[in-house]
Amino acid sequence: METGTMERRPRRRNRKKASDPKPSPDAFNLYGAKGTRPRFGFLDQAAIEHLKTRAFDLLETYGVVFVHPLAVDALRKAGAKPGRDADRLRLPRPLVEEALAAAPKEVSLYGKTPARDLHLPRADGGFVMRSGTGAHGYVDPETGHYRNLDLAAVAEIAAVASDLDEVGFIAHPFVNGVPEITADIHGLAELIRRTDKHVWLQPYAKENVEYLMRLAVIAAGGEAELRRRPLASCITCSFSPLEFKYMDTEAILQAGRHGLPIHACSLPSAGGTAPLSTSGLVLMAAAEILAMVTAAYVLAPDTPVIATPLMFTLDMRTGSALQSCVESLQAAGMAIQLMKHGFGLPAHTYGAGSDTPDVDVQSMAERALLAQTVALSGADILGGVGQLECATVFSPVQAVLDNEVGAMLRRFIRAPDVSDDALNWDEISSIRAGGHFLDSTHTLKHCRDQLSQKAFMRQDRDGYEAAGRRAAFDRARDIALGSIRKAAPDGLLGEDANRDIAQLVADADCHILGAAAANKGAVSVI
C-alpha cells in the first residue's frame, strides 16, 4: 500500500443524535426501560464512573504506543502529547471524549442479501452471535477426530454457520496446509465465497490487509457496492499492554477507506499483560479500546467502531490462558457494562467458549454461564460460537449446541409481558373449580409462541431408551453433517468471482512470500 500524505478530513464535533443511548442513573435495576433486555451487572453507577475516570487518566497521563507513523503524526496534530517513551502518545481527555461523542452509536453489518443484514443495537433489545476465530484445530463432525484446521474445514464451518439462525456473521479461522504468512488470505478467500452472511476479517500481517480488503471488494461486486453495503467488518487489536502494531493501525486506515466497520479488540490476560485483578483487567481493556476509538476518529472519521473486550486470565499454577474461569466471566461482564452503559458504544465479546478441549459437560456449563453473564450485561454481539480449548479449537457440533443456547438466551432476556391480556385476566379470574386452560382461547392463540429447539431434547425415558439413548450431542452432530452435505460445492459467488479470488490469492502468495524471502533475516514490525 502507498503511504503518502494522509488526506485530512474534518472531524465531527459532538454531533450526538438525540436517539443515542445514554446511561441511565439506575442502569442496573432488574429491568431497563420498556422494550430493553433485563440488566445485570457487577458494577453500580459509581463504579462505572470511577473506571471511566481512570481510563481517561491512564490515556492522558501515561498514554499508548503507536508504531504506524501516519497515526503518530495525525494524533499529534489532533492534540496528542508526547509520552515518556519513544512513540508513546498521551491522549488528552477532551480528545478522547470528542471521539466517543462522534462515534456512531448504531452499526449495520450487511450480508450478501438483505435477509442477512444485521442492524445493531437490535430493535428487540437482543443480541447476535458470531462464530469463533483464531482456532488452529478442528474436531471433525463425522469422525469426532481432532486435526489441524484446513481449507476443507473452513468450507464445513461456513456451511454449518450459514444454517444457524442465531449466528449473524462468520469469522475466518486460521488455516493450516497453506503458507503460514498468507493463511488469513487463504482462509478468507474460502469463507467469503461459501456464505451469504457477513464475514469478519482478521489480518495476520501488515502486507496482508490490502489483500483482505480486495477480497471483500470482489465478493461485494466492486468498491462502490462494498461501501454501500459493507459485507465485511475488520478486527483491529491492541498489543497489550497499551501498544498498537503497524498492522492494526493499517487495518483502521484501510477499513475506513472501504467503509468497513471496525471491531476494536483488546485481549489482555490478567496476571500477564494486565493486572491480575478483574478490575485492573477491565481498566486495561477500556484504555486500549478508547485509544482505538480515538485513532479511528482521527484516521477514519465516521467509521463505526464496535468495542470488543475479549478477557483472559492466566492460571497462576500453569500459566495457561483461560477465557471461561470465574475471573474472566466477571471481567467480561464488567467490560461490557463499561463499554455499553458507560461509554455508549456497541459492544462485542465472547458469549460462547470454554477452557476444555471437548464438547462435554464442562464446556456446556462454562459457555452457558458466559453467555448469560455478557448478554445480561448488554452485549450486542456474542462471539466464539463453536470454539473450545480457550479459542484454539473449532467444533461444528459445539456450534450447533451454541446456537441452541443462543436461542434460549435471546428468549430468556426478553422481558415478559404482564398486561391483563398476557395474564389472561378474564379467564383466570373466573375459572371454575377443577377447571383447566387446555381449551382456552388464550392457550390456542399462544400455543405456538413457545421456543421450539432443534438439538436439545424433551424426550421421555421410554422414547430415549428406544432411540438408543441418543442425546443432544447426537442430534447436533446430525444437524451439522446435514448442513455440510447440502452445501454448494463451488460456493455462492459464481465462476467469474471465484476465478478473481483464486487469482488474487495467487498474487498475494507471490508478492508476500517473495518479499518475505527477499527480506529473510531482516526484522519486520507487523
C-alpha positions in Angstrom: 0.0 0.0 0.0 1.2 3.5 -0.7 1.9 5.5 2.4 1.8 9.1 1.1 0.5 12.0 3.0 -2.8 11.2 4.6 -5.7 13.4 3.4 -7.1 15.1 6.5 -10.9 15.1 6.7 -12.8 17.4 9.0 -13.6 15.9 12.3 -17.1 15.9 13.7 -17.5 17.7 17.0 -20.0 16.3 19.5 -22.7 15.5 16.9 -24.6 13.2 19.0 -28.1 12.1 17.9 -31.0 12.7 20.2 -31.7 8.9 19.9 -28.2 7.9 21.0 -28.3 5.7 24.1 -27.4 7.3 27.4 -26.5 5.5 30.6 -29.4 5.5 33.0 -28.8 6.7 36.6 -30.2 3.5 37.8 -28.9 1.4 34.9 -28.6 -1.8 36.8 -32.1 -2.3 38.2 -33.5 -5.7 37.3 -35.2 -4.2 34.2 -34.2 -1.3 32.0 -36.7 0.9 30.1 -39.6 -0.7 28.4 -38.5 -2.7 25.4 -35.0 -3.3 26.6 -33.5 -6.5 28.0 -33.3 -7.2 31.7 -30.0 -5.9 33.2 -27.4 -7.5 35.4 -24.0 -6.2 36.4 -21.2 -6.3 38.9 -20.7 -2.5 38.6 -23.0 0.1 40.0 -23.0 3.6 38.5 -20.3 4.9 40.9 -18.0 2.1 39.9 -18.6 2.7 36.3 -17.8 6.4 36.7 -14.6 5.5 38.6 -13.4 3.2 35.9 -14.3 5.7 33.2 -12.2 8.4 35.1 -9.3 6.0 35.5 -9.4 5.0 31.8 -9.3 8.7 30.8 -6.5 9.3 33.3 -4.4 6.4 32.1 -4.6 7.7 28.5 -3.9 11.3 29.4 -1.1 10.9 31.9 0.7 7.8 30.6 -0.6 7.1 27.1 -0.2 4.4 24.5 2.4 3.5 21.9 1.6 3.7 18.1 4.2 2.3 15.7 2.4 3.5 12.5 4.0 6.9 11.5 0.7 8.2 9.9 -1.1 7.5 13.2 1.6 9.2 15.2 1.5 12.3 13.0 -2.3 12.6 12.8 -2.8 12.1 16.5 -0.2 14.7 17.3 -1.9 17.2 15.0 -5.2 16.3 16.8 -3.7 17.2 20.2 -1.9 14.2 21.5 1.1 14.9 23.6 4.5 13.1 23.8 4.8 10.5 26.4 7.8 9.3 28.4 8.8 6.6 25.9 9.6 6.7 22.2 6.4 6.6 20.1 4.2 6.9 23.3 1.5 9.4 23.0 -0.7 10.8 25.8 -4.3 11.3 24.7 -6.0 14.3 26.3 -9.4 13.6 27.8 -11.2 16.2 25.7 -9.9 14.5 22.5 -11.0 11.0 23.7 -14.4 12.4 24.8 -14.8 14.1 21.4 -14.0 10.8 19.7 -16.6 9.0 21.8 -19.2 11.6 21.1 -18.6 11.3 17.4 -18.5 7.6 17.3 -21.6 6.1 15.5 -23.9 4.5 18.1 -25.5 2.3 15.5 -23.8 -0.1 13.1 -25.0 -2.2 10.2 -23.3 -5.5 9.2 -24.5 -6.4 5.7 -24.8 -9.8 4.2 -24.8 -10.6 0.5 -28.6 -10.4 0.6 -30.8 -8.1 2.6 -32.2 -11.0 4.5 -28.8 -11.5 6.1 -28.3 -7.8 7.2 -27.7 -7.1 10.8 -28.5 -3.7 12.5 -27.2 -3.1 15.9 -28.4 -2.4 18.5 -31.2 -4.8 17.7 -34.7 -3.3 17.8 -35.8 -6.1 20.1 -33.1 -5.3 22.6 -31.4 -8.7 21.9 -28.0 -9.7 20.5 -26.5 -11.6 17.5 -23.8 -14.3 17.6 -20.7 -14.9 15.6 -18.6 -18.0 15.0 -15.2 -18.5 16.7 -12.0 -17.3 15.1 -8.3 -18.0 15.5 -8.6 -21.7 16.1 -5.8 -23.8 14.7 -7.5 -27.1 15.5 -10.7 -28.8 14.2 -12.9 -31.6 15.5 -14.3 -33.4 12.5 -18.1 -33.8 13.0 -18.1 -37.1 11.0 -15.4 -38.9 12.9 -15.0 -36.9 16.1 -11.2 -36.9 15.5 -9.1 -33.8 16.0 -6.9 -32.5 13.2 -5.3 -29.2 12.1 -7.9 -26.8 10.7 -7.6 -26.7 6.9 -9.4 -25.3 3.9 -11.8 -28.2 3.9 -12.7 -27.4 7.5 -13.3 -23.7 6.5 -15.9 -24.9 3.9 -17.6 -27.0 6.6 -17.6 -24.2 9.1 -19.2 -21.9 6.5 -21.8 -24.5 5.7 -22.8 -25.1 9.3 -22.7 -21.4 10.5 -24.7 -20.3 7.4 -27.5 -22.5 8.6 -27.5 -21.5 12.2 -30.3 -19.0 12.9 -28.6 -17.2 15.9 -25.2 -16.8 14.1 -25.4 -13.5 12.4 -21.9 -13.4 10.9 -18.9 -15.6 10.5 -15.2 -15.1 11.2 -12.4 -16.8 9.2 -10.3 -19.2 11.3 -6.6 -19.9 11.0 -5.8 -22.3 8.1 -3.1 -25.0 8.0 -1.8 -26.5 4.8 -1.2 -23.2 3.1 1.7 -20.7 3.5 1.6 -19.5 7.1 2.3 -15.9 6.2 -0.8 -15.7 4.0 -3.0 -18.1 5.9 -5.5 -15.3 6.6 -5.9 -14.6 2.9 -6.4 -18.2 2.0 -8.9 -18.6 4.9 -11.0 -15.6 4.0 -11.0 -16.5 0.3 -12.5 -19.8 1.1 -15.0 -18.5 3.6 -16.2 -15.4 1.7 -17.3 -17.4 -1.4 -19.1 -20.0 0.7 -21.5 -17.9 2.8 -24.0 -15.2 2.2 -23.7 -14.0 5.7 -21.5 -11.0 6.8 -17.8 -12.0 7.4 -15.2 -10.8 9.9 -11.7 -10.1 8.5 -8.7 -10.7 10.7 -5.3 -9.7 9.2 -2.2 -11.6 10.3 0.4 -9.2 8.9 0.6 -5.6 7.6 1.1 -6.6 4.0 -2.0 -8.8 4.1 -4.5 -6.1 5.0 -4.9 -4.7 1.4 -5.4 -8.2 0.0 -8.2 -9.0 2.6 -9.9 -5.7 1.6 -9.6 -6.6 -2.1 -11.3 -10.0 -1.4 -14.2 -8.1 0.1 -14.4 -5.9 -2.9 -14.6 -8.9 -5.3 -17.3 -10.5 -3.2 -19.3 -7.3 -3.0 -19.1 -6.7 -6.7 -16.9 -3.6 -6.6 -15.6 -0.9 -4.3 -18.7 1.3 -4.6 -21.0 -1.6 -3.7 -18.8 -2.5 -0.8 -19.0 1.0 0.6 -22.8 1.0 0.1 -23.3 -2.4 1.7 -20.2 -3.5 3.6 -20.5 -7.3 3.7 -17.4 -7.5 5.9 -16.0 -5.9 9.0 -12.5 -5.8 10.3 -10.8 -6.5 13.6 -8.1 -4.3 14.9 -6.3 -5.3 18.0 -4.2 -3.8 20.8 -0.8 -5.3 21.6 -1.3 -5.4 25.4 -0.2 -3.6 27.4 -1.1 -0.3 25.7 0.6 -0.7 22.4 -0.6 -0.9 18.8 1.3 -2.6 16.0 1.6 -1.2 12.5 -0.7 -3.9 11.1 -3.6 -3.0 13.3 -3.4 0.8 12.6 -3.2 -0.1 8.9 -6.4 -2.1 9.4 -8.1 1.0 10.7 -6.9 3.1 7.8 -8.0 0.7 5.1 -11.3 -0.2 6.8 -12.1 3.5 6.9 -11.3 3.8 3.2 -13.5 0.9 2.2 -16.4 1.8 4.6 -16.0 -1.3 6.8 -17.0 -1.3 10.4 -14.2 -1.9 12.9 -14.1 -4.3 15.9 -11.7 -2.6 18.3 -10.4 -5.6 20.2 -8.4 -5.7 23.4 -7.2 -9.1 24.6 -5.5 -8.6 27.9 -4.6 -11.5 30.2 -4.9 -11.0 33.9 -1.6 -11.6 35.6 0.3 -11.4 32.2 -0.4 -8.4 30.1 -2.8 -6.8 32.6 -3.1 -6.6 36.4 -4.3 -9.8 38.0 -7.5 -8.3 39.5 -10.7 -8.3 37.4 -11.0 -4.5 37.8 -7.4 -4.0 36.6 -8.1 -6.3 33.6 -11.2 -4.3 32.7 -9.3 -1.0 33.0 -6.6 -2.2 30.6 -9.2 -3.3 28.0 -11.1 0.0 28.4 -8.0 2.2 27.9 -6.9 0.2 24.8 -10.4 0.3 23.3 -10.7 4.0 23.9 -7.3 4.6 22.2 -8.6 2.7 19.2 -11.8 4.7 19.1 -9.7 7.8 19.2 -7.4 6.6 16.4 -10.4 5.7 14.3 -11.9 9.1 14.8 -8.7 10.8 13.7 -7.7 8.5 10.9 -11.1 7.3 9.6 -13.8 9.7 10.6 -17.4 8.3 10.7 -16.2 4.7 10.7 -18.4 2.6 13.1 -16.4 1.1 15.9 -17.6 -1.9 17.9 -15.9 -2.1 21.4 -14.6 -5.7 21.7 -13.1 -6.6 25.0 -12.0 -10.3 25.0 -11.0 -11.1 28.5 -8.5 -13.8 29.6 -7.0 -14.8 32.9 -3.7 -16.6 33.4 -3.9 -19.7 35.6 -1.3 -18.9 38.2 -0.5 -22.6 38.6 0.1 -23.5 35.0 0.5 -20.2 33.0 -2.4 -21.2 30.7 -4.8 -18.6 29.5 -8.4 -19.1 30.5 -11.5 -17.5 29.0 -14.2 -19.2 31.0 -12.9 -19.1 34.5 -14.9 -17.1 37.1 -12.5 -14.2 36.9 -12.7 -14.0 33.1 -16.5 -14.2 33.3 -16.7 -11.4 35.8 -14.3 -9.3 33.8 -16.2 -9.8 30.6 -19.5 -8.8 32.2 -17.8 -5.7 33.7 -16.2 -4.7 30.5 -19.4 -4.9 28.6 -21.2 -2.8 31.2 -18.4 -0.2 30.9 -18.4 -0.1 27.1 -22.1 -0.2 26.6 -23.6 1.7 29.5 -20.5 3.8 30.5 -19.3 4.9 27.1 -22.4 4.2 24.9 -20.5 2.1 22.4 -21.8 -1.0 20.6 -20.3 -3.9 22.5 -19.0 -7.4 21.5 -17.3 -10.1 23.5 -17.1 -13.9 23.8 -20.5 -15.3 24.5 -19.5 -18.8 23.9 -16.4 -20.8 24.6 -14.8 -22.9 27.2 -11.4 -23.9 28.6 -11.9 -27.7 28.0 -10.8 -29.4 24.8 -14.0 -31.3 24.1 -17.8 -30.9 23.7 -18.5 -32.1 27.2 -20.5 -31.2 30.3 -17.8 -28.7 31.4 -17.9 -27.0 28.1 -21.7 -26.6 28.2 -21.7 -25.3 31.8 -18.9 -22.8 31.1 -20.4 -21.4 27.9 -23.9 -21.1 29.4 -22.6 -19.1 32.3 -20.5 -16.9 30.0 -23.4 -16.3 27.5 -25.9 -15.4 30.2 -23.4 -13.1 32.0 -22.5 -11.0 29.0 -26.0 -11.0 27.5 -27.5 -9.6 30.6 -24.6 -7.1 30.9 -25.7 -5.6 27.5 -23.5 -7.2 24.8 -24.7 -6.6 21.2 -22.6 -9.5 19.8 -21.8 -12.8 21.5 -18.7 -14.2 19.8 -17.0 -17.6 20.0 -19.7 -19.9 18.6 -18.1 -23.4 18.2 -14.8 -22.7 19.9 -13.2 -24.9 22.5 -9.9 -25.0 24.5 -9.7 -21.3 25.0 -10.5 -20.4 21.4 -7.9 -22.7 19.9 -10.2 -25.4 18.5 -13.4 -25.3 16.5 -16.2 -27.9 16.6 -19.2 -27.7 14.3 -21.2 -29.9 16.7 -20.4 -27.4 19.5 -21.5 -24.6 17.2 -24.9 -26.2 16.8 -25.3 -26.6 20.5 -24.2 -22.9 21.0 -26.9 -21.9 18.6 -29.4 -23.7 20.8 -28.1 -21.9 23.9 -28.3 -18.6 22.0 -31.9 -19.1 21.0 -32.8 -19.9 24.6 -31.0 -16.9 25.9 -32.4 -14.5 23.4 -35.9 -15.6 24.5 -34.8 -15.6 28.2 -33.7 -12.0 28.2 -36.9 -10.7 26.6 -38.9 -9.0 29.4 -42.2 -10.8 29.8 -45.5 -9.1 29.1 -47.6 -8.5 32.3 -50.6 -6.9 30.7 -54.1 -8.2 31.5 -54.2 -9.8 28.1 -51.0 -11.7 28.9 -52.3 -12.6 32.3 -55.5 -14.0 30.7 -57.2 -12.0 33.4 -60.8 -12.6 32.3 -60.4 -16.4 32.4 -58.1 -16.7 35.4 -60.5 -14.6 37.5 -63.5 -16.8 36.6 -62.0 -20.3 36.3 -64.4 -23.0 37.6 -63.5 -25.4 40.3 -61.4 -28.2 38.9 -61.1 -26.3 35.6 -58.2 -26.1 33.2 -56.8 -23.9 30.4 -56.2 -26.5 27.8 -59.2 -25.5 25.7 -58.8 -21.8 26.5 -58.9 -19.4 23.5 -55.8 -17.7 25.1 -53.9 -21.1 25.1 -54.9 -21.8 21.5 -53.8 -18.3 20.5 -50.3 -18.6 22.1 -49.6 -22.3 22.0 -47.0 -21.8 19.2 -45.2 -19.0 20.9 -43.1 -21.3 22.9 -39.5 -21.7 21.8 -39.1 -24.9 19.8 -35.5 -26.3 19.7 -33.8 -28.5 17.2 -31.0 -30.2 19.1 -31.9 -30.0 22.8 -34.2 -32.9 23.8 -37.5 -33.1 25.5 -38.0 -36.8 25.4 -39.4 -39.2 28.0 -37.5 -42.1 29.3 -39.2 -44.8 27.1 -38.5 -42.8 23.9 -35.0 -42.1 25.0 -34.2 -45.7 25.5 -36.0 -46.8 22.4 -33.9 -44.3 20.4 -30.7 -45.9 21.6 -30.0 -43.1 24.2 -29.3 -40.6 21.5 -28.7 -37.2 23.3 -28.4 -33.6 22.2 -24.8 -34.1 21.0 -26.0 -36.8 18.6 -28.8 -34.6 17.2 -26.4 -31.6 16.9 -24.0 -33.8 15.0 -26.7 -34.8 12.6 -27.7 -31.1 12.1 -24.0 -30.2 11.4 -23.5 -33.0 8.9 -26.8 -32.2 7.2 -25.6 -28.6 6.6 -22.2 -29.8 5.3 -23.7 -32.3 2.9 -26.1 -30.0 1.2 -23.7 -27.1 0.8 -22.9 -26.0 -2.8 -19.6 -27.4 -3.8 -18.4 -24.4 -5.7 -19.6 -21.7 -3.3 -22.1 -18.9 -3.9 -20.3 -16.2 -5.9 -20.2 -17.6 -9.4 -17.4 -18.6 -11.8 -16.1 -15.1 -12.5 -15.8 -14.1 -8.9 -14.3 -17.4 -7.9 -11.7 -17.0 -10.6 -10.8 -13.5 -9.5 -10.5 -14.7 -5.9 -8.2 -17.5 -6.9 -6.0 -15.1 -8.9 -5.9 -12.6 -6.0 -4.8 -15.3 -3.6 -2.1 -16.5 -6.0 -0.9 -12.9 -6.4 -0.8 -12.4 -2.7 1.3 -15.5 -2.3 3.7 -14.4 -5.0 4.1 -10.9 -3.6 4.1 -11.5 0.1 6.1 -14.7 0.1 8.5 -13.3 -2.4 9.0 -10.2 -0.2 9.5 -12.4 2.9 12.1 -14.5 1.1 13.9 -11.4 -0.1 13.9 -9.9 3.5 14.8 -13.2 5.2 16.8 -12.4 8.3 15.6 -8.8 8.5 13.4 -7.6 11.3 9.9 -6.6 10.2 7.5 -4.9 12.5 4.0 -6.2 11.9 
